[in-house]
Amino acid sequence: MKRILLKLSGEFLQGDQGVWSKDKVDAIVQQIVRLCREGVQVALVIGGGNIFRGGRNGFDFERSEGDGIGMAATCVNALFLKACLQKCGLNAVICGKFLNGADIVNLSAQELQERLNKGQVVIFSGGTGYAYFSTDTAAALRAIEIKADVLLKGTKVDGVYDKDPERYQDAKKFEKLTYKEVCEHHYGIMDASAFALCCEQKMPIFIFNLNQKDAIYNAVHHTINGTFIQE
C-alpha cells in the first residue's frame, strides 16, 4: 500500500481517567512514524467520541446541535494529534471545512495530493462539515478524494462476522467479502451512505482490530487478521 486513509475513532485515544491516554496515543503515533519513514503516505479521519458523541452524552440536544459539538471535538483531537506527530519529527497538516483557522485549512484535492507526495501526514477534522453525517462518511469521501489505495477502519473486533461474535460462539469470520455480499447479508461495517460511496467508487475497505499491538502498521503490511472488502 502506497497511500492509506485511516479512520480513527476518538474512543481509541481515550484513557480510563481522561480524554487522552498517553500510552494509546504514543502507540498510534509511533506506528504512523514507522510507516512514513518507509514511504507510506498517511491520511487520517479522526472522530471525537472521546470528548463528545453527538447527543449520546446524556444531554437532550437537537441532532444538529449535538453533531456540531461532535465535529468541534474532532478538531480538538486533530490539533492534539498534529502536535504529537510534530513532536516526533513528522510534518502534519489539518484539513477541514469546520472551524477553519490558522491551524485548520481547507485544501483542494490537488493540494492534498501535493502534501501527501511531500511526505506530510494529512489529518482530516470536522467530519463532512455538515450535521447528520458520520465520520464514516467523511472517511469514505476523503479516501476517494485523495485516491487512497485502501480505507483502513480500526474497530474493536478483528473483522466482519456473520453474526455477533460476542453473543455467538459459532460466529464465522470472513477474510474477504465483496461489496455485493455485504449488501445482500446486511453486514453493518459502516453507515449506509459511507458504504455506498465506497461501493460506487470501488474503494477497498479493510476492517481490523485496532486494539492489537502494532495493528495499523501490520494492517498496511498485510500481517494482521481482518476482513478485506472489495469488488
C-alpha positions as CSV (number, residue, x, y, z in Angstrom):
1,M,0.0,0.0,0.0
2,K,1.4,3.3,-1.0
3,R,-1.3,5.7,0.3
4,I,-3.7,4.9,3.1
5,L,-6.7,6.6,4.7
6,L,-7.1,5.5,8.3
7,K,-10.4,6.0,10.0
8,L,-9.5,6.6,13.7
9,S,-12.2,6.8,16.3
10,G,-11.7,9.2,19.1
11,E,-12.5,6.5,21.6
12,F,-9.3,4.7,20.7
13,L,-7.4,7.8,22.1
14,Q,-9.2,7.7,25.4
15,G,-7.8,6.6,28.7
16,D,-9.6,5.3,31.8
17,Q,-9.2,8.6,33.6
18,G,-9.2,11.2,30.9
19,V,-9.8,12.4,27.3
20,W,-6.5,11.0,26.1
21,S,-4.3,8.1,27.0
22,K,-0.6,8.7,26.7
23,D,0.1,5.1,26.0
24,K,-2.5,4.7,23.4
25,V,-1.6,7.9,21.6
26,D,2.1,7.1,21.7
27,A,1.4,3.7,20.2
28,I,-0.6,5.2,17.3
29,V,1.9,8.0,16.6
30,Q,4.9,5.6,16.6
31,Q,3.2,3.4,14.0
32,I,2.5,6.4,11.8
33,V,6.1,7.4,12.1
34,R,7.3,4.0,11.1
35,L,5.0,3.9,8.1
36,C,6.0,7.4,6.9
37,R,9.7,6.5,7.2
38,E,9.0,3.6,4.9
39,G,7.5,5.9,2.3
40,V,3.8,5.2,3.0
41,Q,1.6,8.2,2.6
42,V,-0.7,8.6,5.6
43,A,-4.0,10.4,5.9
44,L,-6.4,10.2,8.8
45,V,-10.0,10.9,9.5
46,I,-10.4,11.4,13.3
47,G,-13.5,11.1,15.4
48,G,-14.4,12.9,18.6
49,G,-16.1,10.2,20.7
50,N,-13.6,10.5,23.5
51,I,-14.8,14.1,24.0
52,F,-18.4,14.1,22.8
53,R,-20.6,11.6,21.0
54,G,-23.4,13.5,19.3
55,G,-26.4,13.6,21.6
56,R,-25.5,10.4,23.5
57,N,-23.6,12.1,26.3
58,G,-26.8,12.3,28.4
59,F,-27.9,15.7,27.1
60,D,-31.1,16.0,25.2
61,F,-29.8,18.2,22.3
62,E,-31.2,18.5,18.9
63,R,-29.3,16.3,16.5
64,S,-27.8,19.2,14.6
65,E,-26.6,20.8,17.8
66,G,-25.1,17.5,19.1
67,D,-23.4,16.9,15.7
68,G,-21.9,20.4,15.8
69,I,-20.3,19.8,19.2
70,G,-19.1,16.4,17.9
71,M,-17.5,18.0,14.9
72,A,-15.7,20.5,17.1
73,A,-14.5,17.7,19.2
74,T,-12.8,16.1,16.2
75,C,-11.0,19.4,15.6
76,V,-9.6,19.3,19.2
77,N,-8.4,15.7,18.6
78,A,-6.8,16.7,15.3
79,L,-4.9,19.6,16.8
80,F,-3.7,17.3,19.6
81,L,-2.6,14.5,17.2
82,K,-0.8,17.0,15.0
83,A,1.2,18.3,17.9
84,C,2.1,14.7,18.9
85,L,3.2,13.9,15.4
86,Q,5.3,17.0,15.0
87,K,7.0,16.3,18.3
88,C,8.2,13.1,16.7
89,G,9.6,14.9,13.7
90,L,6.7,14.5,11.3
91,N,5.2,17.3,9.3
92,A,1.4,17.3,9.5
93,V,-1.4,19.4,8.3
94,I,-5.1,19.5,9.4
95,C,-7.6,19.9,6.7
96,G,-11.3,20.6,7.3
97,K,-14.3,22.8,6.4
98,F,-15.4,23.1,10.1
99,L,-13.7,25.6,12.4
100,N,-11.2,26.9,9.8
101,G,-8.3,29.0,11.1
102,A,-4.6,29.2,11.2
103,D,-4.1,25.5,12.1
104,I,-7.1,24.1,10.2
105,V,-7.1,24.8,6.5
106,N,-9.4,23.8,3.6
107,L,-7.3,22.3,0.8
108,S,-8.2,21.3,-2.7
109,A,-7.8,17.8,-3.9
110,Q,-4.7,18.8,-5.9
111,E,-3.2,20.5,-2.8
112,L,-3.9,17.4,-0.7
113,Q,-2.1,15.2,-3.3
114,E,0.9,17.6,-3.2
115,R,1.1,17.5,0.6
116,L,0.9,13.7,0.7
117,N,3.6,13.4,-2.1
118,K,5.9,15.5,0.0
119,G,5.5,13.1,3.0
120,Q,3.2,15.2,5.1
121,V,0.6,13.5,7.2
122,V,-2.9,14.8,6.4
123,I,-5.4,14.9,9.3
124,F,-9.0,15.5,8.3
125,S,-11.1,17.1,11.0
126,G,-14.7,18.2,11.4
127,G,-16.3,15.2,9.6
128,T,-18.0,16.3,6.4
129,G,-18.7,19.7,7.9
130,Y,-22.4,19.0,8.0
131,A,-24.7,17.6,10.6
132,Y,-26.4,14.2,10.1
133,F,-23.3,12.7,8.5
134,S,-20.9,10.4,10.4
135,T,-17.1,10.3,10.3
136,D,-17.5,7.0,8.4
137,T,-19.0,9.1,5.5
138,A,-16.2,11.6,5.9
139,A,-13.6,8.8,5.7
140,A,-15.2,7.4,2.6
141,L,-15.3,10.8,0.9
142,R,-11.7,11.7,1.8
143,A,-10.3,8.3,0.8
144,I,-11.9,8.7,-2.6
145,E,-10.7,12.3,-2.8
146,I,-7.0,11.5,-2.1
147,K,-7.1,8.4,-4.3
148,A,-6.1,6.2,-1.3
149,D,-5.2,2.6,-2.0
150,V,-7.4,1.4,0.9
151,L,-9.6,2.7,3.6
152,L,-8.4,1.2,6.9
153,K,-11.1,1.1,9.5
154,G,-10.0,0.1,13.0
155,T,-12.6,-1.4,15.2
156,K,-13.0,-3.4,18.5
157,V,-13.3,-6.7,16.6
158,D,-10.9,-8.4,14.2
159,G,-13.1,-8.3,11.1
160,V,-16.6,-8.9,9.8
161,Y,-18.6,-11.9,11.2
162,D,-21.8,-13.5,10.0
163,K,-23.3,-12.7,13.5
164,D,-22.2,-11.0,16.7
165,P,-19.1,-12.9,17.9
166,E,-19.6,-11.6,21.5
167,R,-23.0,-13.4,21.6
168,Y,-22.5,-16.4,19.4
169,Q,-19.6,-18.8,19.8
170,D,-20.2,-20.3,16.4
171,A,-19.9,-16.9,14.6
172,K,-18.0,-17.2,11.4
173,K,-15.4,-14.6,10.4
174,F,-14.8,-13.6,6.8
175,E,-11.3,-12.9,5.5
176,K,-12.7,-11.4,2.2
177,L,-16.1,-10.1,1.1
178,T,-17.4,-8.3,-1.9
179,Y,-19.5,-5.2,-1.8
180,K,-22.4,-7.2,-3.1
181,E,-22.1,-9.8,-0.3
182,V,-22.0,-7.1,2.4
183,C,-25.2,-5.5,0.9
184,E,-27.0,-8.8,0.5
185,H,-26.4,-10.0,4.0
186,H,-26.7,-6.6,5.7
187,Y,-23.3,-6.7,7.4
188,G,-23.1,-3.4,9.3
189,I,-19.5,-2.5,8.6
190,M,-20.2,1.3,8.4
191,D,-23.2,3.6,7.8
192,A,-25.1,3.1,4.6
193,S,-24.0,6.4,2.9
194,A,-20.4,5.7,3.6
195,F,-20.5,2.2,2.2
196,A,-22.5,3.3,-0.8
197,L,-19.7,5.7,-1.7
198,C,-17.0,3.1,-1.3
199,C,-19.0,0.6,-3.4
200,E,-19.7,3.2,-6.2
201,Q,-16.1,4.3,-6.4
202,K,-14.6,0.9,-5.8
203,M,-12.7,1.9,-2.7
204,P,-11.3,-1.1,-0.9
205,I,-12.0,-1.4,2.8
206,F,-10.0,-3.3,5.4
207,I,-11.7,-3.9,8.8
208,F,-9.3,-4.9,11.7
209,N,-8.9,-4.8,15.5
210,L,-7.2,-1.5,16.4
211,N,-6.6,-2.8,19.9
212,Q,-4.0,-5.3,18.8
213,K,-0.3,-4.4,19.1
214,D,1.1,-2.5,16.1
215,A,-2.3,-3.0,14.4
216,I,-2.1,-0.1,12.0
217,Y,1.4,-0.9,10.9
218,N,0.6,-4.6,10.4
219,A,-2.6,-3.8,8.5
220,V,-0.6,-1.9,6.0
221,H,1.8,-4.8,5.7
222,H,-0.9,-7.5,5.5
223,T,0.3,-9.2,8.6
224,I,-2.9,-8.8,10.8
225,N,-6.2,-10.7,10.7
226,G,-9.1,-8.7,9.4
227,T,-11.7,-8.6,6.6
228,F,-10.9,-7.1,3.2
229,I,-13.8,-5.8,1.2
230,Q,-13.7,-5.0,-2.5
231,E,-15.5,-5.6,-5.8
